[in-house]
Amino acid sequence: MQEDIINTVLERHDALVLMPTGGGKSLCFQVPALALRGVCIVVTPLIALMKDQVEQLRRRGIPAAAIYSGMHYREIDTILDNCIYGNTKFLYLSPERLRTEIVIERVKLMPVCLLAVDEAHCISQWGYDFRPPYLKIAEFRELIPDTPVIALTASATPDVQTDIVDKLAMRPANDGQVRIFRQTFARPNLSYSAVLEENKEERLLKILNNVPGSGIVYVRSRRQTQQVAQLLQGAGVAADFYHAGLTTQQRADKQDAWIQDQIRVMVATNAFGMGIDKPDVRVVVHLNVPDSLEAYYQEAGRAGRDGQKAYAVMLYTPADLDSLRFRTEQMHQPVAMLRRVYQALANYTAVPLGGGEFASYDFDMGAFTATFSLPAQETHYALQQLQLEGLIQLNEQYFHPSRLTILLDNRQLYEFQVMNPKLDPFLKLLLRMYGGELFTDFVTIQESALARAYMLNQSEIEAMLTQLHQRNVVIYEKQKDKPQLTYLTPRLDAPTLPIDIAELNRRKELAQRKVQAAILYTEHPTQCRTRLLQAYFGEKPGDACGICDNCIKKKKSADRATSVVREQVRDYVALANGPGVSPKQLSHYFAQTDADTLAQTVQQMLAEEEIRYTKTGNLTLNG
């Protein structure tokens, strides 16, 4: 569908694109944006994905930039100026940034050719990953009224599709219809299975032994990632673990080792996989039932993106299903808990009433819960709910390398060097290593490399950079590698926190329905798994896939039935061997047998020349 989507955008029509994981969504907005004059604004909530796409575009020589929480005002200012006066082609923004004054004012001056909304299901309260800031996108569109919008998602039910079109104020084309492109949710090369299994570890090893190639094993907790990885290593499988609690460098090293096939299997929480382009994953195993079929479809869909045969296997026990129902209750904390956690956040970050909007703070969950004697699990879910209320944003996978820019112009810097001869050699080294770009932009630096070149230890280099920062010669942003908490509104009074209780209850009911759909899928004993997924996502189910566990069971059952009927047909025809039996006699004799099974059996026996027709049209044994 990519060509049709690209042409629709080039004709300046709005478009909603539904493509499964690995379907090539990014190309659908990147290609037309390159053909149009102006900047393409891409809205996405995933900072890691944002950074990855910007890096990929830059490697291809395409000017791209991103603005997200934790960046210095001066850097944001420079990026927006480059979008207006420079040659920046793609500007990636988190949805929270759309309502900041600096973005609003600069966009009015910006030649915007396309607005791309990635993970568009986040705009819908019927979706599985609702983000309140997405609701501001329609308002943002009013700043660029003639600019088309392309909304992209991998999974959306019919209700969510309708909601996306409505909430984004998508405009119909000349025929009065909004252009919606749906790629089938069927993956003909992907075999789905859901297996009731008490001994999951033993079954997991069996699966990995039977399916060669790269794999992902999804588990619920960080501790479980390590435990399962150690189990696999002990069994001789090259495995490692991955979760959001690792340092950025650890995550990057593990991810690279897996992508380059130095590690065969990655055991991970759902923090792993988003934006990773590895087409040859042969198996994805879930050791727990996901909270929704949307999440399961995305995670399972990371297998077989190269079109070759792959497997998505879910292992579960009845206790897992009970646990899923209980956790869904626990995920929706009472209002009193939300207020308590919000007040604790205000104390933890020392933000006064009315302050802190869009300010980011290092956040250590363990220290936070310990300091305020909060229960860990309930606090985790309360923070998620506060995010859904649009009050905060918590980014657990945050990494911001050290950055530097020079605030003075050439003449002012020269005067400073003359007046401060002790700092002069260090400033010359900075210019030699990072060039004149330091005067115009924020440049990523490495304190360790500076330390080697200047023959000092790293702490001394950091002290010199901090001194230059304090004296307003440079802006020095030290590397951040801790989870970041961002206030999305001015800090409110916790006892009067504006929380919509009716909306909380509606969300809880929706989550329970999604869990019930996931359980129905998991426990369904007969229906084709692909057809179940198609029906859930509002697509008319096609033919049975023939390769999922339920299809294979049905085929084996049919084969057994055919084998029995074959013996019976052979015996019956043998009794009448001579004149043979007419098809009508055969039909009467097997009146209690499924007609299709009988017909297929007779056709097979004829094809294999086990029986034959006589000249009078009867059936007899051959030879």
VEXPAKOL-546009 format. One record per residue (C-alpha): residue number from 1; x, y, z. Coordinates in nm, 4 decimals. Example, Ala and Ser with C-alpha at 12.3 -4.5 7.8 and 13.67 -1.06 7.14 Angstrom:
BEGIN
1 1.2300 -0.4500 0.7800
2 1.3670 -0.1060 0.7140
END
This chain:
BEGIN
1 0.0000 0.0000 0.0000
2 0.2969 0.2341 0.0364
3 0.2722 0.3837 -0.3126
4 -0.1001 0.4592 -0.2761
5 -0.0421 0.6175 0.0664
6 0.2479 0.8295 -0.0609
7 0.0427 0.9517 -0.3589
8 -0.2484 1.0392 -0.1285
9 -0.0192 1.2545 0.0864
10 0.1378 1.4162 -0.2217
11 -0.2167 1.5060 -0.3317
12 -0.2398 1.6791 0.0108
13 -0.5137 1.4554 0.1519
14 -0.5266 1.3351 0.5120
15 -0.4624 0.9624 0.5596
16 -0.4991 0.7035 0.8342
17 -0.2564 0.4130 0.7928
18 -0.2878 0.0797 0.9737
19 0.0123 -0.1420 0.9164
20 0.1410 -0.4235 1.1392
21 0.4819 -0.4076 1.3063
22 0.7493 -0.4100 1.0368
23 0.5035 -0.3074 0.7640
24 0.7044 0.0002 0.6602
25 0.5003 0.2838 0.8128
26 0.7898 0.5322 0.8383
27 0.8479 0.5262 0.4637
28 0.4864 0.6377 0.4110
29 0.5571 0.9827 0.5570
30 0.9323 1.0131 0.4972
31 0.9160 0.9719 0.1181
32 0.6403 1.2298 0.0483
33 0.7999 1.4721 0.2957
34 1.1254 1.4560 0.0981
35 0.9296 1.5297 -0.2208
36 0.7497 1.8301 -0.0701
37 0.8953 2.1694 0.0178
38 0.9114 2.2442 0.3893
39 0.9441 2.0668 0.7235
40 0.7700 1.7450 0.8221
41 0.6677 1.7475 1.1904
42 0.6542 1.3976 1.3368
43 0.4694 1.3477 1.6657
44 0.5672 1.0374 1.8629
45 0.5613 0.9557 2.2364
46 0.8652 0.7265 2.2252
47 1.1875 0.9174 2.2894
48 1.4075 0.6149 2.2123
49 1.2297 0.5641 1.8787
50 1.2508 0.9365 1.8069
51 1.6272 0.9425 1.8605
52 1.6746 0.6263 1.6554
53 1.4835 0.7626 1.3537
54 1.6652 1.0974 1.3690
55 1.9993 0.9138 1.3746
56 1.8972 0.6922 1.0804
57 1.7879 0.9941 0.8747
58 2.1106 1.1808 0.9493
59 2.3169 0.8784 0.8455
60 2.1415 0.9036 0.5089
61 2.2330 1.2730 0.4835
62 1.8810 1.3943 0.5643
63 1.8712 1.6849 0.8159
64 1.6530 1.5817 1.1114
65 1.6165 1.6929 1.4743
66 1.4145 1.6023 1.7825
67 1.2765 1.7950 2.0805
68 1.1841 1.6083 2.3977
69 1.1837 1.6467 2.7757
70 1.5083 1.7357 2.9518
71 1.6572 1.9511 2.6732
72 1.8028 2.2962 2.7424
73 1.5939 2.5947 2.6289
74 1.8822 2.7221 2.4141
75 1.9057 2.3904 2.2270
76 1.5303 2.3887 2.1612
77 1.5566 2.7485 2.0409
78 1.8373 2.6597 1.7980
79 1.6545 2.3552 1.6573
80 1.3366 2.5579 1.5930
81 1.5365 2.8366 1.4275
82 1.6951 2.5799 1.1959
83 1.3471 2.4589 1.1008
84 1.2483 2.8144 1.0030
85 1.5677 2.9469 0.8496
86 1.7810 2.6392 0.7915
87 1.7402 2.3176 0.5973
88 1.5943 2.0828 0.8647
89 1.3597 1.8389 0.6908
90 1.2170 1.6371 0.9811
91 1.1314 1.7699 1.3268
92 1.0373 1.5015 1.5805
93 0.8325 1.6223 1.8782
94 0.6832 1.4515 2.1803
95 0.3098 1.5340 2.1986
96 0.3595 1.7335 2.5208
97 0.5760 1.9820 2.3286
98 0.2950 2.0805 2.0907
99 0.1349 2.3080 2.3495
100 0.4501 2.4870 2.4647
101 0.4612 2.8557 2.3792
102 0.7996 2.8378 2.2060
103 0.6828 2.5614 1.9686
104 0.3481 2.7297 1.8970
105 0.5083 3.0646 1.8127
106 0.7826 2.9151 1.5933
107 0.5484 2.6827 1.4024
108 0.3555 2.9908 1.2887
109 0.6739 3.0941 1.1029
110 0.7629 2.7447 0.9827
111 0.6965 2.6068 0.6310
112 0.5310 2.2788 0.7426
113 0.4601 2.0402 0.4542
114 0.3266 1.7416 0.6514
115 0.2175 1.6478 1.0037
116 0.2834 1.2804 1.0804
117 0.1257 1.1339 1.3951
118 0.2964 0.8079 1.4867
119 0.1438 0.5626 1.7385
120 -0.1869 0.7319 1.6539
121 -0.3865 0.4894 1.8714
122 -0.2556 0.6922 2.1682
123 -0.5123 0.9632 2.0848
124 -0.8048 0.7330 2.1549
125 -0.9428 0.6696 2.5019
126 -1.0709 0.3399 2.3578
127 -0.7141 0.2396 2.2811
128 -0.4720 0.0442 2.4949
129 -0.2120 0.3194 2.5366
130 -0.4058 0.6460 2.5675
131 -0.1940 0.9642 2.6070
132 -0.3874 1.2839 2.6970
133 -0.1386 1.5206 2.5228
134 -0.2402 1.3618 2.1904
135 -0.5795 1.5298 2.2287
136 -0.4090 1.8656 2.1661
137 -0.3022 1.7693 1.8131
138 -0.6297 1.8846 1.6520
139 -0.5830 2.2237 1.8199
140 -0.2218 2.2290 1.6964
141 -0.3457 2.1634 1.3403
142 -0.5194 2.5015 1.3441
143 -0.1724 2.6622 1.3294
144 -0.1057 2.4842 0.9978
145 -0.4578 2.4613 0.8453
146 -0.3454 2.3736 0.4912
147 -0.1040 2.0992 0.5965
148 -0.2150 1.7375 0.5481
149 -0.1893 1.4908 0.8356
150 -0.0937 1.1248 0.8147
151 -0.1782 0.9134 1.1214
152 -0.0009 0.5797 1.1614
153 -0.0514 0.2840 1.3929
154 0.0157 -0.0887 1.3978
155 -0.3023 -0.1886 1.5782
156 -0.6413 -0.0225 1.6146
157 -0.9898 -0.1642 1.6646
158 -1.2818 -0.0084 1.4682
159 -1.3724 0.2148 1.7677
160 -1.0143 0.3407 1.7846
161 -1.0008 0.4043 1.4090
162 -1.3174 0.6156 1.4300
163 -1.1775 0.7998 1.7307
164 -0.8478 0.8777 1.5528
165 -1.0301 1.0307 1.2557
166 -1.2513 1.2356 1.4889
167 -0.9865 1.3516 1.7393
168 -0.7389 1.4516 1.4669
169 -1.0133 1.6369 1.2753
170 -0.9102 1.4448 0.9650
171 -1.0517 1.5911 0.6464
172 -1.2268 1.3874 0.3762
173 -1.0917 1.3751 0.0217
174 -1.2867 1.4928 -0.2834
175 -1.5234 1.1948 -0.2655
176 -1.6278 1.2871 0.0880
177 -1.4389 0.9965 0.2533
178 -1.1354 1.0110 0.4792
179 -0.8596 0.8036 0.3228
180 -0.8035 0.4957 0.5426
181 -0.5453 0.2355 0.4429
182 -0.5637 -0.0993 0.6215
183 -0.3106 -0.3707 0.5674
184 -0.4520 -0.7063 0.6684
185 -0.3812 -0.8143 1.0235
186 -0.3155 -1.1631 0.8928
187 0.0515 -1.2662 0.8893
188 0.0587 -1.5746 0.6636
189 0.4140 -1.6675 0.7678
190 0.3538 -1.6371 1.1446
191 0.2306 -1.9406 1.3381
192 0.0482 -1.8433 1.6590
193 0.0077 -2.0813 1.9533
194 -0.1272 -2.0563 2.3075
195 -0.0238 -2.3546 2.5162
196 -0.1539 -2.4520 2.8607
197 0.1731 -2.5517 3.0276
198 0.2675 -2.5910 3.3956
199 0.6383 -2.6480 3.3252
200 0.7058 -2.3378 3.1166
201 1.0858 -2.3533 3.1418
202 1.1021 -2.7060 3.0025
203 0.8623 -2.6203 2.7201
204 1.0585 -2.3017 2.6435
205 1.3803 -2.5029 2.6035
206 1.1992 -2.7483 2.3790
207 1.0703 -2.4641 2.1587
208 1.4151 -2.3048 2.1289
209 1.5709 -2.6425 2.0458
210 1.3093 -2.7052 1.7754
211 1.3192 -2.3554 1.6213
212 1.6692 -2.2434 1.5200
213 1.7531 -1.8758 1.4859
214 1.7066 -1.5532 1.6762
215 1.4375 -1.5185 1.9423
216 1.2745 -1.2978 2.2047
217 1.1248 -1.4228 2.5306
218 0.8869 -1.1765 2.6972
219 0.8322 -1.1941 3.0737
220 0.6476 -0.9762 3.3229
221 0.9178 -0.8621 3.5683
222 1.2796 -0.7465 3.5649
223 1.3794 -1.0209 3.8072
224 1.2252 -1.2816 3.5776
225 1.4358 -1.1601 3.2832
226 1.7536 -1.2513 3.4732
227 1.6194 -1.5810 3.6057
228 1.5068 -1.7077 3.2645
229 1.8247 -1.5857 3.0920
230 2.0349 -1.7772 3.3478
231 1.8218 -2.0889 3.2931
232 1.8782 -2.0687 2.9164
233 2.2521 -2.0058 2.9573
234 2.2730 -2.3116 3.1810
235 2.1104 -2.5153 2.9047
236 2.3667 -2.3953 2.6500
237 2.1526 -2.1252 2.4836
238 2.3316 -1.7950 2.4108
239 2.0896 -1.5699 2.6008
240 2.0909 -1.2344 2.7780
241 1.8355 -1.0191 2.9625
242 1.7020 -0.6675 2.9048
243 1.4808 -0.4298 3.1021
244 1.4350 -0.0575 3.1618
245 1.6329 -0.0653 3.4873
246 1.9655 -0.1196 3.3093
247 2.1941 0.1708 3.2247
248 2.1736 0.3125 2.8754
249 2.5128 0.1675 2.7865
250 2.4127 -0.1770 2.9120
251 2.0923 -0.1685 2.7097
252 2.2753 -0.0518 2.3972
253 2.5463 -0.3188 2.4318
254 2.2941 -0.5996 2.4845
255 2.0748 -0.4805 2.1993
256 2.3695 -0.4566 1.9579
257 2.4940 -0.8031 2.0549
258 2.1491 -0.9473 1.9840
259 2.1069 -0.7621 1.6532
260 2.4504 -0.8863 1.5393
261 2.3602 -1.2444 1.6423
262 2.6273 -1.2616 1.9127
263 2.3331 -1.3338 2.1432
264 2.0664 -1.5687 2.0119
265 1.7823 -1.5081 2.2590
266 1.6891 -1.1910 2.4474
267 1.4768 -1.2351 2.7601
268 1.3023 -0.9047 2.8187
269 1.0150 -0.7045 2.9561
270 0.8020 -0.5175 2.7040
271 1.0634 -0.2373 2.7215
272 1.2470 -0.4294 2.4473
273 1.1737 -0.4364 2.0764
274 1.0129 -0.1028 1.9943
275 1.1874 0.0466 1.6917
276 1.4382 -0.2372 1.6596
277 1.4768 -0.3352 1.2974
278 1.5746 -0.7036 1.3075
279 1.3853 -0.8886 1.0344
280 1.5072 -1.2440 1.0995
281 1.3533 -1.3134 1.4427
282 1.2275 -1.6706 1.4156
283 1.0418 -1.7062 1.7453
284 0.8761 -1.4844 2.0069
285 0.7685 -1.6571 2.3282
286 0.5457 -1.4981 2.5925
287 0.5788 -1.6580 2.9362
288 0.2885 -1.4432 3.0616
289 -0.0402 -1.3385 2.9041
290 -0.0238 -0.9696 2.7944
291 -0.2803 -0.7168 2.9182
292 -0.4330 -0.6684 2.5728
293 -0.4402 -0.8197 2.2252
294 -0.3032 -0.4925 2.0874
295 0.0122 -0.5327 2.2962
296 0.0361 -0.9036 2.2132
297 -0.0038 -0.8433 1.8394
298 0.2731 -0.5820 1.8368
299 0.5148 -0.7930 2.0422
300 0.4420 -1.1220 1.8618
301 0.4680 -0.9345 1.5310
302 0.8399 -0.8797 1.5853
303 0.8871 -1.2351 1.4603
304 0.9205 -1.3091 1.0900
305 0.9422 -0.9571 0.9532
306 1.1491 -1.0983 0.6651
307 0.8445 -1.2945 0.5455
308 0.9968 -1.6322 0.6334
309 0.8240 -1.8854 0.8604
310 0.8242 -1.7771 1.2264
311 0.6503 -1.8657 1.5507
312 0.4687 -1.6701 1.8233
313 0.4046 -1.8895 2.1269
314 0.2251 -1.7984 2.4491
315 0.2720 -2.0294 2.7487
316 0.0162 -1.9955 3.0281
317 -0.1383 -2.1582 3.3343
318 -0.4831 -2.1015 3.4907
319 -0.3037 -1.9095 3.7686
320 -0.1669 -1.6674 3.5050
321 -0.5196 -1.5791 3.3985
322 -0.6292 -1.5228 3.7590
323 -0.3209 -1.3068 3.8127
324 -0.4030 -1.1013 3.5025
325 -0.7535 -1.0302 3.6320
326 -0.6178 -0.9340 3.9764
327 -0.3501 -0.7076 3.8293
328 -0.6110 -0.5269 3.6203
329 -0.7931 -0.4423 3.9446
330 -0.4679 -0.3307 4.1059
331 -0.3721 -0.1114 3.8096
332 -0.6625 0.1202 3.8921
333 -0.5727 0.2736 4.2255
334 -0.8244 0.4768 4.4303
335 -0.8216 0.8563 4.4057
336 -0.6791 0.8869 4.7582
337 -0.3675 0.6939 4.6484
338 -0.3239 0.9170 4.3422
339 -0.3355 1.2279 4.5591
340 -0.0897 1.0767 4.8086
341 0.1617 0.9860 4.5364
342 0.1274 1.3271 4.3663
343 0.1973 1.5063 4.6954
344 0.4987 1.2808 4.7527
345 0.6275 1.3730 4.4030
346 0.5958 1.7426 4.4880
347 0.7977 1.6881 4.8061
348 1.0537 1.4649 4.6289
349 1.1213 1.7217 4.3539
350 1.0732 2.0277 4.5804
351 0.8499 2.1955 4.3221
352 0.6319 2.4779 4.4612
353 0.2633 2.5211 4.3810
354 0.2200 2.6640 4.0306
355 0.5787 2.5877 3.9288
356 0.7623 2.3159 3.7401
357 0.5676 2.2978 3.4127
358 0.7784 2.0988 3.1613
359 1.0643 2.0802 3.4102
360 1.2349 1.7386 3.4262
361 1.3867 1.5742 3.7324
362 1.5990 1.2652 3.7933
363 1.3705 1.0015 3.9396
364 1.4707 0.6949 4.1394
365 1.1657 0.4798 4.2060
366 1.3297 0.2820 4.4889
367 1.4465 0.5932 4.6711
368 1.1083 0.7611 4.6143
369 0.8987 0.4798 4.7629
370 1.1428 0.4299 5.0519
371 1.1555 0.8016 5.1386
372 0.7772 0.8346 5.1598
373 0.6954 0.4792 5.2815
374 0.4888 0.4035 4.9716
375 0.3995 0.0498 4.8562
376 0.6043 -0.0164 4.5396
377 0.3462 -0.1889 4.3183
378 0.0587 0.0451 4.4038
379 0.2868 0.3465 4.3518
380 0.3933 0.2175 4.0101
381 0.0306 0.1936 3.8985
382 -0.0598 0.5289 4.0559
383 0.2186 0.6959 3.8529
384 0.0790 0.5368 3.5363
385 -0.2651 0.6772 3.6189
386 -0.1229 1.0233 3.6832
387 0.0319 1.0020 3.3366
388 -0.3088 0.9141 3.1901
389 -0.4497 1.2192 3.3674
390 -0.1985 1.4288 3.1721
391 -0.0266 1.5535 3.4898
392 0.3186 1.3955 3.4613
393 0.5380 1.1989 3.2232
394 0.7761 0.9315 3.3470
395 1.0424 0.8127 3.1063
396 1.2315 0.5111 3.2394
397 1.4562 0.4668 2.9332
398 1.6181 0.8064 2.9275
399 1.9650 0.8857 2.8025
400 2.0957 1.2304 2.7194
401 2.4681 1.2501 2.6371
402 2.6804 1.5433 2.7513
403 2.6237 1.8459 2.5277
404 2.8054 2.1752 2.4863
405 2.7576 2.5048 2.3053
406 2.9555 2.8318 2.3236
407 2.7505 3.1388 2.4220
408 3.0075 3.4005 2.3126
409 3.0895 3.5083 1.9601
410 3.4441 3.4807 1.8193
411 3.5565 3.8247 1.9405
412 3.4098 3.7803 2.2902
413 3.5661 3.4364 2.3246
414 3.9075 3.5704 2.2176
415 3.8831 3.8452 2.4816
416 3.7914 3.5860 2.7450
417 4.0909 3.3701 2.6479
418 4.3244 3.6692 2.6786
419 4.1838 3.7537 3.0218
420 4.1921 3.3881 3.1397
421 4.5175 3.2362 3.0125
422 4.4765 2.9221 3.2299
423 4.1590 2.8304 3.0432
424 4.2904 2.9316 2.6995
425 4.4534 2.5933 2.6093
426 4.1392 2.4053 2.7125
427 3.9133 2.6292 2.5007
428 4.1467 2.5829 2.2048
429 4.1247 2.2055 2.2539
430 3.7437 2.2235 2.2519
431 3.7465 2.4155 1.9240
432 4.0046 2.1813 1.7740
433 3.8059 1.8696 1.8666
434 3.4501 1.9890 1.7981
435 3.4911 2.2785 1.5546
436 3.2980 2.5958 1.4858
437 2.9648 2.4186 1.5227
438 3.0030 2.4896 1.8958
439 2.9122 2.8529 1.8214
440 2.5844 2.7673 1.6466
441 2.4547 2.4426 1.7922
442 2.4697 2.1998 2.0834
443 2.7380 1.9408 2.0161
444 2.7628 1.5997 2.1821
445 3.0921 1.5729 2.3693
446 3.2785 1.3001 2.5565
447 3.4498 1.4090 2.8752
448 3.6638 1.0930 2.8649
449 3.8012 1.1853 2.5200
450 3.8755 1.5392 2.6379
451 4.0507 1.3981 2.9454
452 4.2797 1.1823 2.7311
453 4.3586 1.4679 2.4945
454 4.4230 1.7181 2.7775
455 4.5968 1.4605 2.9990
456 4.3772 1.5233 3.3030
457 4.1334 1.2951 3.4788
458 3.7669 1.3148 3.3834
459 3.6511 1.4832 3.7047
460 3.8935 1.7724 3.6413
461 3.7592 1.8141 3.2862
462 3.4037 1.8189 3.4217
463 3.5080 2.0820 3.6781
464 3.6525 2.3070 3.4023
465 3.3406 2.2712 3.1899
466 3.1233 2.3507 3.4914
467 3.3340 2.6609 3.5635
468 3.2916 2.7824 3.2029
469 2.9189 2.7190 3.2333
470 2.8935 2.9181 3.5573
471 3.0802 3.2068 3.3936
472 2.8320 3.2089 3.0990
473 3.0987 3.1184 2.8447
474 2.9320 2.7895 2.7502
475 2.6209 2.5907 2.8259
476 2.7368 2.2542 2.9568
477 2.4736 1.9840 2.9962
478 2.6171 1.6842 3.1744
479 2.5129 1.3352 3.0661
480 2.1850 1.2127 3.2137
481 2.1161 0.8426 3.2442
482 1.8468 0.8267 3.5113
483 1.4702 0.7983 3.4616
484 1.3186 1.1412 3.4107
485 1.0007 1.2747 3.5683
486 0.8438 1.5692 3.3851
487 0.5545 1.7843 3.5086
488 0.3158 1.8429 3.2166
489 0.1215 2.1132 3.4034
490 0.2144 2.3677 3.6710
491 0.2319 2.1782 4.0025
492 -0.1166 2.1484 4.1524
493 -0.2469 2.1188 4.5067
494 -0.2733 1.7443 4.5780
495 -0.5902 1.7521 4.7970
496 -0.7816 1.9278 4.5166
497 -0.6189 1.7433 4.2275
498 -0.8674 1.7556 3.9349
499 -0.9375 1.3861 3.8751
500 -1.2405 1.2683 3.6781
501 -1.3693 0.9719 3.8810
502 -1.6216 0.8734 3.6118
503 -1.3386 0.8647 3.3600
504 -1.1271 0.6497 3.5951
505 -1.4133 0.4014 3.6196
506 -1.4598 0.4000 3.2410
507 -1.0905 0.3252 3.1904
508 -1.1071 0.0410 3.4404
509 -1.4053 -0.1124 3.2609
510 -1.2277 -0.0808 2.9258
511 -0.9132 -0.2472 3.0661
512 -1.1232 -0.5338 3.2003
513 -1.2818 -0.5843 2.8569
514 -0.9407 -0.5920 2.6931
515 -0.8143 -0.8459 2.9455
516 -1.1218 -1.0602 2.8851
517 -1.0545 -1.0521 2.5087
518 -0.6923 -1.1573 2.5712
519 -0.8097 -1.4453 2.7925
520 -1.0692 -1.5547 2.5342
521 -0.7967 -1.5617 2.2679
522 -0.5634 -1.7567 2.4955
523 -0.8180 -2.0226 2.5968
524 -1.0049 -2.0628 2.2664
525 -0.9826 -2.4341 2.1847
526 -1.0761 -2.4418 1.8150
527 -1.0818 -2.1099 1.6277
528 -0.7913 -2.0108 1.4023
529 -0.5695 -1.7649 1.5924
530 -0.5283 -1.5329 1.2932
531 -0.9057 -1.5196 1.2435
532 -0.9504 -1.4344 1.6137
533 -0.7067 -1.1432 1.5800
534 -0.8672 -1.0232 1.2567
535 -1.2116 -1.0242 1.4183
536 -1.0814 -0.8368 1.7243
537 -0.9335 -0.5617 1.5067
538 -1.2526 -0.5300 1.3047
539 -1.1251 -0.6992 0.9908
540 -1.3453 -0.9550 0.8182
541 -1.1715 -1.2857 0.8942
542 -1.0245 -1.4566 0.5901
543 -0.9449 -1.8216 0.5421
544 -0.8004 -2.0131 0.8341
545 -0.4218 -1.9712 0.8445
546 -0.3574 -2.3472 0.8537
547 -0.0404 -2.3041 1.0638
548 -0.1553 -2.1960 1.4139
549 -0.1964 -2.4504 1.6936
550 -0.5751 -2.4684 1.6565
551 -0.5572 -2.5129 1.2787
552 -0.2959 -2.7863 1.3157
553 -0.5094 -2.9644 1.5797
554 -0.8083 -2.9467 1.3485
555 -0.6049 -3.0806 1.0563
556 -0.4701 -3.3697 1.2646
557 -0.8218 -3.4489 1.3830
558 -0.9465 -3.4426 1.0227
559 -0.6570 -3.6633 0.9137
560 -0.7458 -3.9165 1.1837
561 -1.1120 -3.9087 1.0788
562 -1.0127 -3.9514 0.7143
563 -0.7904 -4.2464 0.8041
564 -1.0770 -4.4227 0.9834
565 -1.3233 -4.3551 0.6997
566 -1.0662 -4.4748 0.4462
567 -1.0415 -4.8123 0.6187
568 -1.4191 -4.8373 0.6327
569 -1.4598 -4.7500 0.2612
570 -1.1951 -5.0050 0.1675
571 -1.3665 -5.2779 0.3701
572 -1.7106 -5.1954 0.2265
573 -1.5903 -5.1871 -0.1341
574 -1.3943 -5.5123 -0.0781
575 -1.7153 -5.6904 0.0285
576 -1.8779 -5.6013 -0.3023
577 -1.5639 -5.6592 -0.5086
578 -1.6841 -5.7790 -0.8459
579 -1.9742 -5.5614 -0.9528
580 -1.8521 -5.3003 -0.7015
581 -2.0698 -5.0431 -0.5217
582 -2.2408 -4.7427 -0.6690
583 -2.1716 -4.3947 -0.5278
584 -2.5345 -4.3862 -0.4161
585 -2.4926 -4.7116 -0.2195
586 -2.1742 -4.5759 -0.0649
587 -2.3535 -4.2547 0.0355
588 -2.6390 -4.4474 0.1999
589 -2.3993 -4.6782 0.3850
590 -2.2024 -4.3829 0.5237
591 -2.5064 -4.1663 0.5965
592 -2.3788 -4.0914 0.9508
593 -2.0356 -3.9831 0.8227
594 -1.9535 -3.6188 0.7413
595 -2.0216 -3.5785 0.3674
596 -1.7123 -3.3656 0.3024
597 -1.4885 -3.6161 0.4838
598 -1.6346 -3.9014 0.2799
599 -1.5985 -3.7157 -0.0516
600 -1.2382 -3.6125 0.0220
601 -1.1514 -3.9691 0.1269
602 -1.2951 -4.1219 -0.1930
603 -1.1188 -3.8606 -0.4098
604 -0.7901 -3.9332 -0.2363
605 -0.8317 -4.3108 -0.2773
606 -0.9105 -4.2625 -0.6475
607 -0.6115 -4.0328 -0.6960
608 -0.3845 -4.2885 -0.5315
609 -0.5447 -4.5643 -0.7413
610 -0.6459 -4.7641 -0.4352
611 -0.9972 -4.7836 -0.5845
612 -1.1273 -4.7240 -0.9395
613 -1.4478 -4.6818 -1.1336
614 -1.5811 -4.9772 -1.3338
615 -1.7328 -4.9294 -1.6817
616 -2.0779 -4.9211 -1.5170
617 -1.9740 -4.6364 -1.2849
618 -1.9373 -4.8419 -0.9681
619 -1.6412 -4.8278 -0.7310
620 -1.4182 -5.1325 -0.6908
621 -1.0771 -5.2159 -0.5490
622 -0.7932 -5.1624 -0.7911
623 -0.6070 -5.4869 -0.8618
END
